[in-house]
Amino acid sequence: MVEKVLHAGNIAVAFSSVATAADLTVTGGAGAAISASLSATDLFKRSSDKDARPLAQKMAAHMQDVLDRSHLTEGRKRVATQMLALYPPSKSDLAAGNMDAPTVATTLRARVADTATDPAHKTDTALDDFAGILADTLAPFLEPQDHKDAMLQELLARTGSSGQSDRLRNEGITETAIIRLAQRIARETDNLGQAWLDLQNAMDIAVRVQQEGRLPSNHGDFVDEVLARVTGLAAEGEYTAASDAIATALEAEDARRARLLDRGIEIAMLEGNSTTAAAYLIRKADLEVGGAVDFDAIRAIFITHYKKGRDKGIAINLEISIALARLVLTRASTADERGTALNDLGASLQTLGDRESGTDRLEEAVIAYRSALMERTRDRVPLDWAMTQMNLGTALQTLGERESGTARLEEAVTAYRAALEERTRDRVPLEWAMTQANLAHLERAVFDKTGEAKHLERAEAHARAAQEVFHAAGASHYEEKIERTLSTIAARRGG
């Protein structure tokens, strides 16, 4: 796949060379065939990739055939080749067009129509000729892309247009390494915005690994040698080999060094290995205190990664927080600690599950919350029990909204109403109002599935109860949200 993407990245360069050669041939009379003019183009002469020149030569022969078979007059060919040389598709254009030749040509035609300065290039005839030759020339060299391939191409296009590729190459990071990062992230999410956010975070880590890997340590030659090897492997995108090198070094008695662990954590993040990253985080914490850190200390590490993943939207940090929550659970010694760890695990799973199209994480979150309720009992810690009931209700509600039936939504209603038994208006008014707001949203969702008016009536009653408390408390943010809920309810009712 890396080779395929690298080859695709050369298509734009090859086409630009071929289009320039075609313009020289047709317009300037530089030779009888496009291939005769190809070697004179600057892009062809500058290309150092072993695949770029053969690709351009094949494309030149194909464009020659396209032009020879064309019904166009010599004058129209001249205008069309001028336009091809002036407006060749970029790597980003190919990615945005899903590597589909007609789509790329249609999109570029529209852009040229809007931006061309020469009136001869803005006529429908010229634009149609340009798009036709462009599509026919590209067709044999572009492979249809599935969703993941298309996302990968778009991610790579963004690394180029944003200047990130140049930044990474300046640090010695190869294009292969960049592609492997993008491939991993494209596999792990269906959302392009999420994937781009995660890739930017991964590229920042990759740069940091290179920069810090060049710094001498105070831990002796052994550690410096390991870090130099790891830095070199990471620059080539060999993240598994780099991770193995860290693991091997850490087995040595004299290699228990925080700096090795730091690099191990970052390499694991680049590899997408959240379990190893979490294990190294705790191992580093143990090393710093000279023994096993306590429950609260590990949970503090969990909170750091959970908040970064939740607030900044970075998936790898949420993955690490899930792995950390499972490790925190192994060091819990009381019911309170076990309940807290399980609730934390549910929160991480739910936050990541909310962003994914599947339901596996949400199902796991429900299991975690139900397990937490067995530790956080109502008679012993009533408000903690109620909070977990709320979390359970939210996870069930999200699941229910993604399913066709109402069973999950009804389970969510049960969880929210259980929470209200302890989250009373007198005791914790804002928490009571938030639960009422959730019930309003939930009853509206049930109405959308069933069409039963009683659910809309219940939704309005819950919303108005919440609105009253939010208004009295001056909680304007929540008051605005509940007003929007009421507006939605009114719209469902038809005014």
C-alpha positions, 0 to 999 in steps of 0.5 A: 500500500505504501508503494501504491500511494507513493506511485499515486503521488508521482502522477501529478508530477508526471502529468505536469511534465507530460502536459508541458511537453505536449504544449511544446510539441503542439504549440511550439513545434518542438518535435513530432512526438510528446516523448521527444520533448519530455526530457527537456521539461524541468520537472522531468529533469528534476525528478529523482524518484525511480518511478517518476520518469518511467511513469511520465514516459508511459503517460506521454505515449498515452497522451500522444495516442489520445491526441492522435485519435482526437477529432479536434482541429489543430487549433483546438488541440493547441488551446487544449494543450496550453491549458493542460500545461497551465492547469495540471491537476495537483496531488490534492486535486487527485485526492479530492477527486477520489482518484477518479479521472472524470471527477478530477477533470470535471472539478478542474474544468470548473476551477479553470472556468472561474480562474482563467485569465485568457478569454480563449480558455474560458469558452465552453469548447475549450473547457470541454476539450481540456477536460476531455483530454485530461480525463482520457490521459489520466484514466489508465493511471488512476485506480478507483479508491474505496473510502479508506483509500480516498481518506488516505489520499485526502490526508496526504494531500492535506499534509502537503498543502498545510506545509506539514510534509515539509516540516517533517522532511526537514526533521529527517522524516521520510515520506514513507513514515508520513504515509504509514502514520496516515494509513494507520489513522485512516484505518481507525476512523471513518471521520475525515475531520477526526482523522486529520486531527489525529494525524496532526497530533501524530506528526507533532509526536514524530517531530518531537521524537526526532528532535529529542532523539538528537539530544545527548542524554546523561544516561551513558552510551548504551541509552544514547545508542538505543535512542539513536537507533530508535530515532532512525527507525522512527524516521523511516516509519518502522514504528514496530521495530522502534518499539521492539528496540525500546522493549529490548533495551528496557529488559536490561537492568541498567536501562531502566531510564525515564528517557527510554520510557518517554521515547517508548511512550511516543513510539507506541503512540505513533504505532497506535499501540495504546496498551504499550503506551499505558504500560510505559506510563505507569512503569515510568511513574513507578520508576520515579517513586522507586516502587509501585505508585498508588491508585490516586497517582495512576488515576491522575495519569488517566485523567490527563490523557482522558481530558486531552482526548475528550477536550482536544478530540485526539483519539490516541489519548482516549485509547490510552485512557481506556488502557490506563483505566483497566490498569488502574483497576488492577491497583484498586484495593477498595470498593470505592476505588474499583467503582471509580476505576470502572466509571472512568473506564466507562467514560473513556469508552463512551467518549470514544464510542460517541465519535465512532460509527459502530457501537462496540465501545458504547456496549463496553461502556454500558458493561463498565457502568453496570459493573461500577454500580455493583461497587458504587452502591446506593446505600454507601455512596448515593451521589456517586451511584446516581452519577454512574446511573446518569452516565449509564443512561447517556450511553444507553440513550446514544445506543438507542438513538442509533438503533431502530427500536426503543428498548435501549431508550427505555432502559435509559429512562430507567437509569435517569429516573433512578438517578433522580431518586438521589439527585433531588431538586432540594439536594442538588438542584443543578444536577437534578435539572441536568437529569431532567434535561436529559429526560426531555431529550430522551422522551423526544427521541422516543417520540421520533421513533414511535410518534406517540404524543405522550412522549412529546408531552413528557419531554416538554414537562421535563424541559420546563422543569429544568428551565425553571432551575437553570433560570433561577440559578443564572445558568445561562448556558444550560438555559439556552440549551434547554430553550433550544430543546423546547423549540425543537419540541414545539416544531415536532408538535407543529408549532 
